[in-house]
Amino acid sequence: MSKYLTINQDGSFGFKDDDINQISDSDVNISDDIYNQFFQNQAEGKQYEIKNTAGTTFDDIFEEYIPESAIPTPTTEQQQIAQLLLITAQQAQQIAALQEASTNG
């Protein structure tokens, strides 16, 4: 029972087992260790894309990535707080510049 990595026409990938699936010439034979490591890491929440189908190790074949949707978008409140902090910092700089000018003037 061998495991294979298959690349779909849309660029996504999956796995095949020669006992269950029909294997095509473009499918890449992978070791049980690589197959198991993929699913173990995926169970931990990691996601991967194909880096190199000719690789011989897990790290040669797969590259971890974080989908853009996993990057949190700041809430409106967080954006407003950030704007207020920026305005406050700018005002503090202006006050410091005016104080320096009046001291040196």
N, C-alpha and C positions, 0 to 999 in steps of 0.2 A: 504494500500500500504506500504509494508515493504521493507527495503533495506538490502542487504546481501553483505558481503565481500567474494569473492571467490579466492582461490589460484589455479593457473594453474599448470600443470605438470612441466613446466619449471621454476617454482618458482616465476613467475610474478603474479601479482594480479589484480583484477578488482572488479567491483561492479555489482550487479544484483538487479532488482526490481521484486517482485513477481507478479506484474500485467503484466509484459512483458516477463520475463525469467522463465525457468524451474529451480527450486531451488533443489539442491542436499543436501544430508545429511551432506556433508563436508562444505557447505557454512555456514557462521557465520552471524547471525542476528546482525545488528548494528542500533543504533539510528539515526534518521534524523539529530540530532545535530552533531554527529560524521561524517556522510556522508557530510553534508554541510560544516563543518570545513575543511575537506580534500580538497574539491574543492575550497574553499575560499583561503586556504593557497597555493594550487597549482597555482591559478591565480596570486599570488604574486611571483611566481617563485620558490617556495619551492618544494623539491622532497622528497619522503618518501619511506621507505621499511618497511616491516612487522616486528615488534618486538615480538608480542605475540598475537595470534588470540584469546586467552582466556581473553584478557584484557577487562576492562569495561569502560575505558575512552579513549579519543583520544590518549593521551600520553602513555597509557598502550599498545595500539595496534600498533601505528606507531612510527617510529624513523626517524627524518630528516637526510638526507645524501647529500653530495655534490659529484656528479659523478667525476671521475678522469679527464674526458674530460673538466670539468668546471674549473679545475685548470689551469691557463694559463702557457704555456710553454715559457720560456724566449727566446727572439729572439736571433739570432746570434750576433747582435750588443750588446745586453744586456750581453750576455755571455762574449764577448770580453772586455767590460767595467769592468765587475766583475774580469776578469783575470788581467787586467791592475791595478786595485785597489789593488788586492792581491800582485802583484809584487812590486808595489810602497810601500806598507806597509812592505813587507819583506825587501826591500832595506833600508827603513828608520830604521828598527830594526838593520840591519847590520851596518849602519853608526853610529847609537847611540852606539852600542857595541864597534866599533873601536874607537870612540871618548873617551869612558869611559876607554878603555884599555890604550890608549895613555896618558890619564890624570893620571891614577893610576900607570902607568909603570915607 
